[in-house]
Amino acid sequence: MSDALPEGACCASHPDTPASWMCARCGSFMCPGCERRTRPEARPMCPACWELRHQRIETNQGRSSGTALQTAGLVLGIIALVPMCVAVQLASLIVNIVALVRAKEPPASLVRWRPITGLALTAVGLILTLVTFLVGSA
């Protein structure tokens, strides 16, 4: 039982059930069936706060993974400038196209300049590879 519950406190979702905890975020009372925890020793949250937390985590993970993909594409584009690195150039092409397609989807905070720059650098690298190949075979 929580040490701060008033006498006779009942679960907000189940009015007939005595509360065992108070939500660490909003202060709602909850029964053992309603409590949600990030880890066993953490203070519990009510289902509504848990859902809000879940939505925020998904939003933040979506942004960070999109940004990481765009950064990886840009780095691969820079490495793709080295002539005759065909495997890196192909990987850069794929990663930057995927990053560019994902930048069109929400969240709108993802910028498109990184994958576009990565594709442009990859194109320059492919041209340098072609010129190096043609000069070497002549």
URBELPE-V208091 format. One record per pair of residues at least 6 apart in sequence whose ideal C-beta (glycine too) atoms are under 7 Angstrom apart, sorted by the first residue. I is the first residue (numbers start at 0). J is the second residue. Records with the same first field share a line. If there is no record, write none. Layout:
I->J, J
This chain:
0->19
1->19, 20, 21
3->21
4->18, 21, 28
8->18, 28
9->16, 17, 18, 28
10->16, 18, 28, 29, 30, 33
11->27, 28, 29, 45
12->33, 46
13->30
16->30
17->30
18->28, 29, 30
19->30, 31
20->29, 34, 43
21->28
22->29, 43, 44, 45, 48
23->42, 43, 44
24->44, 48
25->45, 48
27->45
29->43, 45
33->45, 46
34->43
35->43, 44, 46, 49
36->43
44->52
58->106
61->106
62->106, 108
65->101, 109
66->109
68->94, 97, 98, 101
69->98, 102, 109, 113, 114
70->113
71->94
72->91, 94, 95, 98, 113, 114, 117
73->113, 116, 117
75->87, 90, 91, 94, 117
76->91, 95, 116, 117, 118, 120, 121
77->120
78->84, 87
79->87, 88, 91, 120, 121, 124
80->120, 123, 124, 127
81->124
82->127, 128, 131
83->128, 131
85->128
88->121, 124, 125, 128
91->117, 121
92->121
95->114, 117, 118, 121
98->113, 114
99->111, 114, 115
101->109
102->109, 110, 111, 114
